[in-house]
Each structure stands twice: as structure tokens, then as C-alpha cells.
């Protein structure tokens, strides 16, 4: 389902098939891929492994476009532990520290309830990813107990926040 959102000229649109090639260039090393994609994301990657490891075409994937149409950020949504989980969130390397992450999260919070039925959002962030943690806290997320059986509890914070809109549409899970 191609649901999008817009804010001040910035647009969240469904990722295009060609986007993953561009997204692959945003990573320079294994640690940056791990922070973004998790410990099971392979590095070095090929186009095929990158596509497979980020569940391209099987998970709601979005690109944030600047008012000039630039590919500014990327993120995914899916149902996990009964919540709308935000995953693989990243701002373009040249746009970091400019509020792009907050714009991405804000628009994903708008789109999420249209795709996944839940009254809460969630996401995981590595303990040492302080810029991302600060961004998510500023967006209303709070550190919560890890769901039973969640992996990486010793490496990541689990953050949640309520869905503020009462409108949800059953979608992908």
C-alpha cells in the first residue's frame, strides 16, 4: 500500500525499487551497517544481499524527499510485538544534524497507523547511538521494558510511544 505524507514541502513517499542502490552508498563500513540494519545485516554486501537483508518489497519502505526532491532519508514500518515498529531509519550522510531524522520520524508516525493496526509505536536503538536516542526521545518515545524474547536487550534500548491519532486501518503485519 503506497501511503504517503507531507510537511512543509518535505514528502514521505513509498521507496522506489531503484532507491536501494542509492541507499547502499550511504554506508562506509561494517559498524555503520550494523547500527542501521542490525547484527544480521551482512557486510560487505552485494546488491542481492542488501535487498534481501532489508526485506525490500516485503516491508513498507519509505524515502523522505526534501522540498528540492532530494533523497534525504529512509525508513521502514512493520508490526512487531503488537506495535507499529519503525526500523532502518537513516538520514542521508550529508544531511545529518539538520533535523532530517525528526522529519522522517514525524511523517512515519503519521503514516504508520494507516498501515498497521496498533495503539503504540516502537523502535530499537543501540545504547551508544546517542544522536538517534535524543531524536527519538524528542519525538515522544520513552525507554520501555524489552518484550519477552526480544534479542539484543543488552545492546539496545527499546522505545515506545502511543499513537496519538485514533484512526487506524488494518494493514500489513
C-alpha positions in Angstrom: 0.0 0.0 0.0 1.5 3.3 -1.1 0.5 5.7 1.7 2.5 8.9 1.9 2.6 12.2 3.9 3.9 15.7 3.5 5.0 18.5 5.8 6.5 21.9 4.9 7.4 20.8 1.4 9.1 17.6 2.6 7.4 14.4 1.3 7.4 10.8 2.6 6.7 8.5 -0.3 7.0 4.8 -0.9 10.5 3.9 -1.7 11.2 3.1 -5.3 12.9 0.0 -6.5 15.9 2.0 -7.7 16.3 3.6 -4.2 18.1 0.7 -2.7 21.1 1.2 -5.0 21.5 4.8 -3.8 20.9 3.8 -0.2 23.7 1.3 -0.4 26.2 4.2 -0.9 25.3 5.7 2.5 27.4 3.2 4.4 31.2 3.1 4.6 31.9 0.2 6.9 30.5 -2.8 8.9 29.8 -0.8 12.1 27.6 1.8 10.3 25.6 -1.1 8.6 25.2 -2.8 11.9 23.9 0.3 13.6 21.4 0.8 10.8 20.4 -2.7 9.8 21.2 -4.8 12.9 23.6 -7.6 13.6 22.3 -9.9 11.0 22.7 -7.4 8.1 25.6 -8.7 6.0 28.7 -6.6 5.2 30.3 -6.4 2.9 27.1 -6.6 0.9 26.1 -7.2 -2.6 23.0 -5.7 -4.3 21.3 -9.0 -3.7 22.2 -9.4 -0.1 21.4 -5.8 0.7 18.0 -6.2 -0.9 17.3 -9.4 1.0 18.6 -8.2 4.4 16.3 -5.1 4.3 13.3 -7.1 3.2 13.0 -4.9 0.1 9.5 -5.3 -1.3 8.3 -7.2 1.7 8.2 -4.4 4.3 6.7 -0.9 4.0 9.7 1.2 2.9 9.8 5.0 2.6 12.0 7.7 1.3 11.9 11.2 2.6 12.3 13.8 -0.1 13.5 17.3 0.5 11.5 20.2 -0.9 14.0 20.1 -3.8 13.3 16.4 -4.4 16.5 15.0 -2.9 16.5 11.6 -1.3 17.0 12.8 2.3 16.2 9.8 4.5 14.9 6.3 4.6 12.8 4.3 7.0 10.6 1.2 7.2 7.4 0.2 9.2 6.1 -3.2 10.2 4.2 -4.8 13.0 6.4 -6.3 15.7 5.5 -7.3 19.2 2.0 -5.9 18.6 3.3 -2.4 17.9 4.0 -0.3 14.8 7.8 -0.7 14.7 10.0 1.9 13.0 13.1 0.3 11.5 16.2 1.0 9.5 15.9 4.8 10.0 18.6 6.8 8.4 19.3 10.3 7.1 21.5 11.0 4.1 25.1 11.3 5.4 25.3 15.0 4.1 22.0 15.9 5.8 22.6 14.7 9.3 22.3 17.1 12.2 19.8 19.2 10.3 16.5 17.9 11.7 16.0 15.4 8.8 15.7 12.5 11.2 12.9 14.2 13.1 11.1 15.0 9.9 11.4 11.3 8.9 10.1 10.1 12.2 7.3 12.6 12.3 6.0 11.6 8.9 6.4 7.8 9.7 4.3 8.4 12.8 1.6 9.9 10.6 1.7 7.0 8.1 2.1 4.1 10.5 -1.4 3.9 11.8 -2.7 3.8 8.2 -0.8 0.6 7.5 -0.6 -1.2 10.8 -3.4 -1.6 13.4 -1.9 -0.8 16.9 -2.1 1.9 19.6 1.6 2.1 20.1 4.8 2.7 18.1 8.2 1.1 18.9 11.8 1.0 17.8 15.1 -0.3 18.9 18.3 1.8 19.2 21.8 0.8 20.2 22.9 2.1 23.6 25.8 4.1 22.1 23.7 5.7 19.3 23.2 8.9 21.3 22.1 11.2 18.5 19.4 8.8 17.4 18.3 8.2 21.1 18.0 12.0 21.6 16.0 12.3 18.4 13.5 9.6 19.4 13.1 11.0 22.9 12.4 14.4 21.4 9.7 12.8 19.4 7.9 11.4 22.5 9.4 7.9 22.7 10.3 6.6 26.1 12.6 3.8 27.1 10.5 0.7 27.9 11.0 -2.8 29.0 12.0 -5.1 26.2 9.3 -7.5 25.0 9.7 -11.1 26.2 12.0 -12.9 23.8 13.4 -9.7 22.2 17.0 -10.2 21.2 19.8 -7.6 21.8 18.3 -6.4 25.1 21.9 -6.0 26.4 22.8 -3.8 23.4 19.7 -1.8 22.6 17.1 0.3 24.2 13.5 -0.5 23.3 11.5 2.7 23.0 7.7 3.1 22.7 5.2 5.9 22.4 1.4 5.9 21.9 -0.3 6.5 18.7 -1.9 9.9 19.1 -4.4 9.6 16.3 -7.4 7.4 16.8 -7.6 6.4 13.1 -6.1 3.1 12.2 -6.6 1.0 9.2 -5.7 -2.7 9.2 -2.6 -3.2 7.1 0.5 -5.3 6.7 1.9 -7.0 9.7 
